Amino acid sequence: MAAVDDLKFQANPDATTISIDEPEIPKNQHSRLQEPRREEDDELLGTDDSDKTELLAGQKKSAPFWTFEYYQTFFDVDTYQVLDRIKGSVFPVPGKNFVRLYIRSNPDLYGPFWICATLVFTIAVSGNLSNFFIHLGKPTYHYVPQFRKVSIAATAIYAYAWLVPLALWGFLMWRNSKVMNIVSYSFLEIVCVYGYSLFVYIPTAILWIIPQKVVRWVLMIFSLCLSGSVLVMTFWPAVRDDNRRIALATVGTVVLLHALLAVGCLAYFFDAPELDFPAPIIPAHNGTTVITKSL
């Protein structure tokens, strides 16, 4: 029995314990190691902030259309976003898509609505002032404010800013069913593009008060090139994979309608033909009337 007890293992109190566990990495250092990996994955996948925002927006539950919260989301935008989008429409960046760069993260109706409203009153007031300065000094001219120009300008501008995007959205949806790889835009995004592209005409309409036709037409062409380039760079990627003729016809129609709006506003509100004002009738002392003739 003594021999068996001698063979038993006994713990040595002087022995040292060796740990084979992995060394612990601080949390802040571990997060730093993971950040480059995430950035590399984002670069390989081609994801950006707009795509992340779009996915998060798609996960949100939308309110019913008959509630106030449903329409409140269309005006949920801050001043910095609106100013940034206005700046992008006035100074377009070549090769950059206006929707993906400014609109897609949070499309709104606040900017387009007030831009159209400001443009309506700017064109109406500037048109009246232009007519006043053109006929200023003529003895037969009597200034009468033409308030009907406000309603005409509102009908033309708001119809253009809503009906043209609606028709373009329907056409793109129809072509998207024919050609699967066409870039698609929502109706709200198209309205945003058209609304912000009209901002450049606000300072242009103020400068149209200058009573020089050459200056007016030069300003109109310059503004048309700026705002038209925003539309072309936005909608060309949506149709370039389609049939060549259809793509060119679509972009040409977009530019043509945009040019018709600019030319129509300039021709009707500022370059209207001069009217022959009737000569004033001055009663004479002997009971007869004398009609003065203006030279």
C-alpha positions as CSV (number, residue, x, y, z in Angstrom):
1,M,0.0,0.0,0.0
2,A,2.9,2.3,0.7
3,A,4.2,1.8,-2.8
4,V,0.9,2.7,-4.3
5,D,0.7,5.9,-2.3
6,D,4.1,6.9,-3.5
7,L,3.0,6.8,-7.1
8,K,0.1,9.3,-6.6
9,F,0.6,12.8,-8.1
10,Q,0.9,15.6,-5.6
11,A,0.5,19.3,-6.3
12,N,3.7,21.3,-6.0
13,P,3.1,24.6,-4.3
14,D,6.2,26.1,-5.8
15,A,5.2,25.4,-9.4
16,T,4.2,28.3,-11.7
17,T,1.1,28.3,-13.9
18,I,1.5,29.2,-17.6
19,S,-1.5,30.7,-19.3
20,I,-2.1,30.0,-23.0
21,D,-5.1,32.4,-23.4
22,E,-5.0,35.0,-26.2
23,P,-3.9,38.4,-25.1
24,E,-6.7,40.9,-24.6
25,I,-7.0,43.7,-27.0
26,P,-8.3,47.0,-25.7
27,K,-11.8,47.9,-27.0
28,N,-10.7,51.2,-28.7
29,Q,-7.8,49.4,-30.5
30,H,-10.2,46.6,-31.6
31,S,-12.6,49.2,-33.1
32,R,-9.8,50.9,-34.9
33,L,-8.8,47.6,-36.5
34,Q,-12.4,47.0,-37.7
35,E,-12.9,50.5,-39.2
36,P,-10.4,50.0,-42.1
37,R,-12.1,46.7,-42.9
38,R,-15.5,48.3,-43.1
39,E,-14.2,51.1,-45.3
40,E,-12.7,48.5,-47.6
41,D,-16.0,46.6,-47.8
42,D,-17.9,49.8,-48.5
43,E,-15.5,50.6,-51.4
44,L,-15.8,47.2,-52.9
45,L,-19.6,47.2,-52.6
46,G,-19.8,50.7,-54.0
47,T,-22.1,51.9,-51.2
48,D,-22.3,55.5,-50.2
49,D,-24.2,57.7,-47.8
50,S,-27.1,58.2,-50.1
51,D,-27.6,54.5,-50.5
52,K,-27.6,54.0,-46.7
53,T,-30.0,56.8,-46.2
54,E,-32.3,55.4,-49.0
55,L,-32.3,52.0,-47.3
56,L,-33.1,53.5,-43.9
57,A,-35.9,55.6,-45.4
58,G,-37.4,52.5,-47.1
59,Q,-37.5,50.7,-43.7
60,K,-39.6,53.5,-42.2
61,K,-43.3,53.0,-42.1
62,S,-45.1,55.7,-44.1
63,A,-48.2,57.2,-42.7
64,P,-51.6,57.0,-44.6
65,F,-52.0,59.6,-47.3
66,W,-55.1,61.2,-45.7
67,T,-53.1,62.2,-42.6
68,F,-51.1,65.3,-42.0
69,E,-48.0,63.3,-41.2
70,Y,-47.9,61.9,-44.7
71,Y,-47.6,65.4,-46.3
72,Q,-45.3,66.7,-43.5
73,T,-42.5,64.4,-44.7
74,F,-42.4,66.2,-48.0
75,F,-41.5,69.5,-46.2
76,D,-39.1,68.0,-43.7
77,V,-36.0,69.8,-44.9
78,D,-33.7,72.4,-43.3
79,T,-32.4,75.6,-44.7
80,Y,-28.9,74.3,-45.3
81,Q,-30.2,71.5,-47.5
82,V,-32.3,73.9,-49.5
83,L,-29.5,76.3,-50.0
84,D,-27.1,73.5,-50.9
85,R,-29.6,72.3,-53.6
86,I,-30.1,75.8,-54.9
87,K,-26.3,76.2,-55.2
88,G,-26.1,72.8,-57.0
89,S,-28.7,73.9,-59.5
90,V,-27.1,77.3,-60.2
91,F,-23.5,75.8,-60.4
92,P,-23.9,72.3,-61.9
93,V,-21.0,70.0,-61.6
94,P,-20.1,68.2,-64.9
95,G,-20.5,64.5,-64.6
96,K,-22.4,64.6,-61.3
97,N,-26.0,63.4,-61.0
98,F,-28.1,66.1,-59.3
99,V,-30.5,63.5,-57.9
100,R,-27.9,61.2,-56.3
101,L,-25.8,64.2,-55.1
102,Y,-28.5,66.3,-53.5
103,I,-32.0,64.9,-53.8
104,R,-32.1,61.2,-53.2
105,S,-31.2,61.3,-49.5
106,N,-34.3,63.5,-48.7
107,P,-36.5,64.7,-51.6
108,D,-38.7,67.6,-50.6
109,L,-41.5,69.9,-52.0
110,Y,-40.6,72.9,-49.8
111,G,-37.9,74.2,-52.1
112,P,-39.8,73.7,-55.4
113,F,-43.0,75.2,-54.1
114,W,-41.4,78.4,-52.9
115,I,-39.1,78.7,-55.9
116,C,-42.1,78.5,-58.2
117,A,-44.1,81.0,-56.0
118,T,-41.2,83.5,-56.0
119,L,-40.7,83.1,-59.7
120,V,-44.4,83.8,-60.4
121,F,-44.3,87.1,-58.5
122,T,-40.9,88.1,-59.8
123,I,-41.9,87.7,-63.4
124,A,-45.3,89.5,-62.9
125,V,-43.8,92.4,-61.0
126,S,-40.7,92.7,-63.3
127,G,-43.0,92.5,-66.3
128,N,-45.1,95.4,-65.0
129,L,-42.0,97.5,-64.2
130,S,-40.5,96.7,-67.6
131,N,-43.6,97.9,-69.3
132,F,-43.6,101.1,-67.2
133,F,-40.0,101.9,-68.0
134,I,-40.4,101.3,-71.7
135,H,-43.3,103.8,-72.0
136,L,-42.1,106.2,-69.4
137,G,-42.1,109.8,-70.7
138,K,-44.8,109.3,-73.3
139,P,-47.5,111.9,-72.8
140,T,-50.3,109.5,-73.9
141,Y,-49.2,106.7,-71.6
142,H,-51.1,106.0,-68.3
143,Y,-49.7,103.3,-66.1
144,V,-52.2,100.6,-65.1
145,P,-51.0,97.6,-63.0
146,Q,-51.7,94.4,-64.8
147,F,-52.6,92.0,-62.0
148,R,-53.8,89.3,-64.5
149,K,-50.1,88.6,-65.2
150,V,-49.8,87.1,-61.8
151,S,-52.5,84.5,-62.6
152,I,-51.1,83.8,-66.0
153,A,-47.5,83.4,-64.7
154,A,-48.8,81.1,-61.9
155,T,-50.7,78.9,-64.3
156,A,-47.8,78.6,-66.7
157,I,-45.1,77.9,-64.2
158,Y,-46.9,75.6,-61.8
159,A,-48.3,73.6,-64.8
160,Y,-44.8,73.2,-66.2
161,A,-43.4,72.3,-62.8
162,W,-46.0,69.5,-62.2
163,L,-47.4,68.3,-65.5
164,V,-44.0,67.9,-67.3
165,P,-42.5,65.9,-64.4
166,L,-45.6,63.8,-64.3
167,A,-45.4,63.0,-68.0
168,L,-41.7,62.3,-67.8
169,W,-42.1,60.0,-64.8
170,G,-44.8,58.0,-66.6
171,F,-42.6,57.7,-69.7
172,L,-39.6,56.5,-67.7
173,M,-41.7,54.0,-65.9
174,W,-43.0,52.7,-69.2
175,R,-39.5,52.5,-70.7
176,N,-38.3,50.8,-67.5
177,S,-40.7,48.0,-68.2
178,K,-39.2,47.6,-71.7
179,V,-35.5,48.0,-70.8
180,M,-34.7,46.5,-67.4
181,N,-31.4,48.4,-66.7
182,I,-32.8,51.9,-67.1
183,V,-32.2,54.2,-64.1
184,S,-35.5,55.0,-62.4
185,Y,-36.5,58.1,-60.6
186,S,-39.5,58.7,-58.4
187,F,-42.1,61.3,-59.2
188,L,-41.0,63.4,-56.2
189,E,-37.4,63.3,-57.3
190,I,-38.3,64.6,-60.8
191,V,-40.4,67.4,-59.3
192,C,-37.5,68.4,-57.1
193,V,-35.1,68.5,-60.1
194,Y,-37.5,70.7,-62.1
195,G,-38.3,72.9,-59.2
196,Y,-34.7,73.7,-58.2
197,S,-33.7,74.1,-61.9
198,L,-36.1,77.1,-62.1
199,F,-34.3,79.1,-59.4
200,V,-31.8,80.6,-61.9
201,Y,-34.7,82.4,-63.6
202,I,-35.5,84.5,-60.5
203,P,-32.5,86.8,-60.7
204,T,-32.7,86.6,-64.5
205,A,-36.3,87.9,-64.3
206,I,-35.2,90.8,-62.2
207,L,-32.5,91.7,-64.7
208,W,-35.0,91.5,-67.5
209,I,-36.2,94.9,-66.3
210,I,-33.3,96.4,-68.3
211,P,-35.0,97.9,-71.4
212,Q,-32.6,96.4,-73.9
213,K,-33.8,93.4,-75.9
214,V,-30.3,92.2,-76.7
215,V,-29.4,92.1,-73.0
216,R,-32.6,90.2,-72.1
217,W,-32.0,87.5,-74.7
218,V,-28.4,87.1,-73.7
219,L,-29.5,86.6,-70.1
220,M,-32.2,84.2,-71.1
221,I,-29.8,82.0,-73.1
222,F,-27.3,82.0,-70.3
223,S,-29.9,81.0,-67.7
224,L,-31.3,78.4,-70.1
225,C,-27.9,76.8,-70.5
226,L,-27.4,76.6,-66.7
227,S,-30.8,75.1,-65.9
228,G,-30.9,73.0,-69.0
229,S,-27.6,71.4,-68.2
230,V,-29.0,70.3,-64.8
231,L,-31.8,68.5,-66.5
232,V,-29.6,66.9,-69.2
233,M,-27.0,65.6,-66.7
234,T,-29.9,64.2,-64.5
235,F,-32.0,62.5,-67.1
236,W,-29.4,61.4,-69.7
237,P,-28.2,58.5,-67.4
238,A,-31.8,57.4,-67.1
239,V,-32.3,56.9,-70.8
240,R,-28.8,56.4,-72.3
241,D,-29.2,52.6,-72.1
242,D,-32.4,52.8,-74.1
243,N,-32.6,52.9,-77.9
244,R,-30.4,55.7,-79.2
245,R,-33.2,57.5,-81.0
246,I,-35.5,57.3,-78.1
247,A,-32.9,58.5,-75.7
248,L,-32.0,61.5,-77.8
249,A,-35.6,62.3,-78.5
250,T,-36.4,62.2,-74.7
251,V,-33.6,64.6,-73.8
252,G,-34.3,66.8,-76.7
253,T,-38.0,67.1,-75.6
254,V,-36.9,68.0,-72.1
255,V,-34.7,70.8,-73.3
256,L,-37.2,72.0,-75.8
257,L,-40.0,72.3,-73.2
258,H,-37.6,74.1,-70.9
259,A,-36.6,76.5,-73.6
260,L,-40.3,77.2,-74.5
261,L,-41.0,78.2,-70.9
262,A,-38.1,80.7,-70.9
263,V,-38.8,82.1,-74.3
264,G,-42.6,82.3,-73.6
265,C,-42.1,84.2,-70.3
266,L,-39.6,86.6,-71.9
267,A,-41.8,87.2,-75.0
268,Y,-45.1,87.6,-73.2
269,F,-44.2,89.5,-70.0
270,F,-41.3,91.6,-71.3
271,D,-41.2,91.8,-75.1
272,A,-44.9,92.4,-75.7
273,P,-45.6,94.5,-78.7
274,E,-46.2,98.2,-78.0
275,L,-49.8,99.3,-78.0
276,D,-51.1,102.4,-79.7
277,F,-52.6,104.4,-76.9
278,P,-55.6,106.5,-77.9
279,A,-55.0,110.2,-77.9
280,P,-56.7,112.1,-75.0
281,I,-59.8,114.1,-75.7
282,I,-59.6,117.7,-74.4
283,P,-62.8,119.6,-74.2
284,A,-62.7,123.1,-75.7
285,H,-64.3,126.2,-74.2
286,N,-66.8,126.6,-77.0
287,G,-68.4,123.2,-76.4
288,T,-66.5,121.4,-79.1
289,T,-63.9,118.7,-78.4
290,V,-60.3,118.7,-79.6
291,I,-58.4,115.5,-80.2
292,T,-54.7,115.8,-79.8
293,K,-52.4,113.7,-81.9
294,S,-49.3,112.2,-80.5
295,L,-46.2,112.2,-82.6
